[in-house]
Amino acid sequence: MRELGVGFRYLLKGQRWVARHGKQYGFGLLPGLITLLLYAAALVALALWGEDAVTWATPFADDWSSPWLGIFRGFLTAVLFALALLLSVVTFTAVTLLVGQPFYENLSEKVDRDVSPDGHAPESGLPLWRELWISARDSLRIVLRAALWGVLLFACGFIPVVGQTAVPVIGFFVTGFFLTEELTAVALQRRSVELRTRLGLLRSRKTLVWGFGTPLAVAFLIPFVAVFLMPGAVAGATLMARELLGEETQEDGAEGDEAVTTLPQPPSGSSSPA
């Protein structure tokens, strides 16, 4: 349970970091706004023509009597829209990160320099086109994994009681895990950490990951909230990536507080530095 709180604190620390660095926050909003417009247009189109698409896909039900025809196609239309919303939450981060790769890469580097005791930020050394290719390839793999989970959870949703109680909760935890993977990838790719290794790191600290990603998944259900939280989410994920890799991190306290540095503890019996 403690790690749930630690993960959530990283989310808050990221928001606090961008609040103190207004210029970085402003630039970080642009990719989210662009992606939001694209997703809003797609969802509006689905709302307008989703019923027509369901009618076209179910010609076998044309001769059904009322009210069964309306109930059946209305249910399928609702399910289609619900799945679209789930996929939009899962893929919003991936698409936004892809659109805003240079913005978020720069933001993540500045976070690393700000909290590193020596002011160093790891760099991949790869050209931009190569970074974009790796990001797009890995994002597609994550989206496919998330889609498989979505289909499984959708099927489990038909189980009485469990489908209406436990399954939605599990869905938020699953979504939170994949959101965290996408967000930490910005910092971990600069360190040349491959997707398989990244997933292993996150699975080894699942409670920490859920504490960070699950509240974010809930918040991302509201599109405008997702846009405004995105820069801070990248900053917080960078801080969490440093912990996952065991890197020393110097954190700036709140205004008026002393700076706190996360360093190896002195041996037992030795005095702490003044």
C-alpha positions in Angstrom: 0.0 0.0 0.0 2.9 2.4 0.7 4.1 2.2 -2.9 0.6 3.2 -4.1 1.1 6.5 -2.2 4.7 6.9 -3.5 3.4 6.5 -7.1 0.7 9.1 -6.6 3.2 11.5 -5.1 5.3 11.2 -8.2 2.3 12.3 -10.2 1.8 15.3 -7.9 5.6 16.1 -8.1 5.4 16.2 -11.8 2.5 18.6 -11.8 4.4 20.8 -9.2 7.5 20.8 -11.4 5.7 22.1 -14.5 3.8 24.7 -12.3 7.2 26.1 -11.4 8.4 26.1 -15.0 5.7 27.9 -16.9 7.4 28.0 -20.2 7.9 24.2 -20.4 4.2 23.8 -19.4 3.0 26.1 -22.1 5.0 24.2 -24.8 3.9 20.9 -23.4 0.2 21.8 -23.9 0.4 22.1 -27.7 0.7 18.4 -28.6 -2.2 17.5 -26.3 -4.5 20.2 -27.8 -3.7 19.0 -31.3 -4.4 15.4 -30.4 -7.6 16.4 -28.5 -9.0 18.0 -31.6 -8.3 14.9 -33.7 -9.9 12.6 -31.1 -12.9 14.9 -30.6 -13.6 14.9 -34.4 -13.4 11.1 -34.5 -15.7 10.6 -31.5 -18.3 13.1 -32.9 -18.3 11.3 -36.2 -18.8 8.0 -34.3 -21.7 9.5 -32.3 -23.3 10.8 -35.5 -22.8 7.7 -37.7 -22.2 4.9 -35.2 -25.8 3.7 -35.4 -25.6 3.6 -39.2 -22.4 1.5 -39.0 -24.0 -1.0 -36.6 -27.0 -1.2 -38.9 -24.7 -1.9 -41.9 -22.8 -4.6 -39.9 -26.0 -6.5 -38.7 -28.1 -7.1 -41.8 -29.3 -10.4 -40.3 -31.3 -8.5 -37.7 -33.3 -6.4 -40.3 -36.4 -8.7 -40.0 -36.4 -8.8 -36.2 -39.6 -7.5 -34.6 -39.8 -4.5 -32.3 -38.6 -3.8 -29.7 -35.8 -6.4 -30.0 -34.3 -4.8 -33.1 -33.9 -1.5 -31.4 -32.6 -2.9 -28.2 -30.0 -5.1 -30.0 -28.7 -2.4 -32.2 -28.9 0.3 -29.5 -26.8 -2.0 -27.2 -24.2 -2.6 -29.9 -24.0 1.1 -30.7 -23.4 1.9 -27.0 -20.8 -0.9 -26.8 -19.0 0.5 -29.9 -18.9 4.0 -28.4 -17.7 2.7 -25.0 -14.9 0.7 -26.7 -13.9 3.8 -28.6 -13.7 5.8 -25.4 -11.6 3.1 -23.8 -9.2 3.0 -26.8 -9.1 6.8 -26.9 -8.0 6.9 -23.2 -5.3 4.2 -23.8 -4.1 5.6 -27.1 -4.3 9.3 -26.3 -1.0 9.3 -24.5 0.7 7.3 -27.2 -0.5 9.6 -30.0 0.2 12.8 -28.0 3.7 11.6 -27.2 4.3 10.8 -30.9 2.9 14.2 -32.0 4.9 16.0 -29.3 8.1 14.0 -29.3 10.5 17.0 -29.5 8.5 18.9 -26.8 8.3 16.1 -24.3 11.9 15.0 -25.0 13.1 18.5 -24.1 10.8 18.6 -21.0 12.0 15.3 -19.8 15.7 16.3 -20.2 15.1 19.5 -18.3 13.5 17.5 -15.4 16.6 15.2 -15.4 19.0 18.1 -15.3 17.0 19.8 -12.6 16.9 16.9 -10.2 20.2 15.2 -11.0 22.9 15.9 -8.3 25.4 16.6 -11.1 23.0 18.4 -13.5 23.4 15.6 -16.1 20.6 14.4 -18.4 21.1 11.1 -20.3 20.9 11.5 -24.1 20.1 8.8 -26.7 22.5 10.2 -29.3 20.0 9.1 -32.0 18.7 11.4 -34.8 15.1 12.6 -34.4 13.7 10.4 -37.2 15.2 7.3 -35.4 13.7 8.3 -32.1 10.3 8.9 -33.8 10.4 5.4 -35.4 11.3 3.7 -32.1 8.6 5.6 -30.3 5.9 4.8 -32.9 7.0 1.1 -33.1 6.9 0.6 -29.3 3.6 2.6 -29.0 2.0 0.3 -31.5 3.1 -2.7 -29.5 1.7 -1.3 -26.3 -1.6 -0.3 -28.0 -2.0 -3.9 -29.3 -1.4 -5.3 -25.8 -3.9 -2.8 -24.4 -6.5 -3.7 -27.1 -6.2 -7.4 -26.2 -6.8 -6.5 -22.6 -9.8 -4.4 -23.7 -11.3 -7.3 -25.6 -10.8 -9.6 -22.6 -12.3 -7.1 -20.1 -15.2 -6.5 -22.5 -16.0 -10.2 -22.6 -15.8 -10.4 -18.8 -18.2 -7.6 -18.6 -21.1 -9.9 -19.5 -20.4 -12.0 -16.3 -23.3 -11.1 -13.8 -22.3 -8.9 -10.9 -18.5 -9.3 -11.5 -18.8 -7.7 -14.9 -20.5 -4.6 -13.4 -18.2 -4.3 -10.3 -14.8 -5.8 -10.5 -14.2 -5.6 -14.2 -14.4 -1.7 -14.5 -11.9 -1.4 -11.5 -9.5 -3.9 -13.2 -9.9 -1.9 -16.4 -8.6 1.3 -14.7 -5.6 -0.5 -13.2 -4.8 -2.0 -16.6 -5.2 1.3 -18.3 -3.0 3.0 -15.7 -0.2 0.5 -16.2 -0.1 1.1 -20.0 -0.3 4.9 -19.5 2.6 4.7 -17.2 4.6 2.6 -19.7 4.0 5.2 -22.4 4.9 8.1 -20.2 8.1 6.6 -18.6 9.2 5.6 -22.1 10.1 9.2 -22.8 12.9 9.1 -20.2 13.8 5.4 -20.5 14.2 5.5 -24.3 16.8 8.3 -23.9 18.7 5.8 -21.7 18.4 3.1 -24.4 16.2 0.9 -22.3 14.3 -1.5 -24.6 10.6 -2.1 -24.4 10.9 -5.6 -23.0 13.2 -4.3 -20.2 10.9 -1.4 -19.6 7.9 -3.7 -19.1 10.0 -5.8 -16.7 10.9 -2.8 -14.6 7.3 -1.7 -14.4 6.0 -5.2 -13.5 8.6 -5.5 -10.7 7.0 -2.4 -9.1 3.3 -2.8 -10.1 2.0 -1.2 -7.0 4.1 1.9 -7.6 3.0 2.0 -11.2 -0.7 1.7 -10.3 -0.3 4.5 -7.8 0.9 6.8 -10.6 -1.1 5.6 -13.6 -4.5 4.6 -12.2 -5.5 8.1 -10.9 -4.2 9.4 -14.2 -6.4 7.0 -16.2 -9.4 8.2 -14.2 -8.5 11.8 -14.9 -7.9 11.1 -18.6 -11.5 10.2 -19.0 -12.1 13.9 -19.2 -10.4 15.0 -22.4 -9.6 18.6 -21.3 -8.2 17.4 -18.1 -5.9 15.0 -20.0 -4.5 17.9 -22.0 -3.6 20.0 -19.0 -2.2 17.1 -17.0 0.0 15.8 -19.8 3.1 17.9 -19.3 3.1 17.2 -15.6 2.5 13.5 -16.2 5.7 13.4 -18.4 7.7 15.2 -15.7 6.4 12.9 -13.0 7.1 9.8 -15.1 10.7 11.0 -15.6 11.1 11.3 -11.8 9.6 7.8 -11.4 11.9 6.4 -14.1 14.9 7.6 -12.2 13.7 5.6 -9.1 13.0 2.5 -11.2 16.6 2.6 -12.4 18.0 3.5 -8.9 19.4 6.9 -10.0 20.2 9.5 -7.4 17.6 12.3 -7.4 17.8 15.7 -5.7 14.3 17.0 -5.3 13.4 20.7 -4.8 11.1 21.1 -1.9 8.1 23.3 -1.8 8.8 27.0 -1.6 10.4 27.8 1.7 11.3 24.2 2.5 14.8 22.8 2.4 15.9 20.9 -0.7 15.7 17.1 -0.1 18.3 14.9 -1.7 17.7 11.2 -2.2 21.1 9.6 -1.7 22.5 6.4 -0.3 22.1 6.3 3.5 25.4 6.5 5.5 26.6 3.3 7.2 25.2 2.5 10.6 26.9 4.5 13.4 28.3 7.2 11.1 27.0 10.8 11.5 24.7 12.3 9.0 26.0 15.3 7.0 25.0 18.7 8.5 
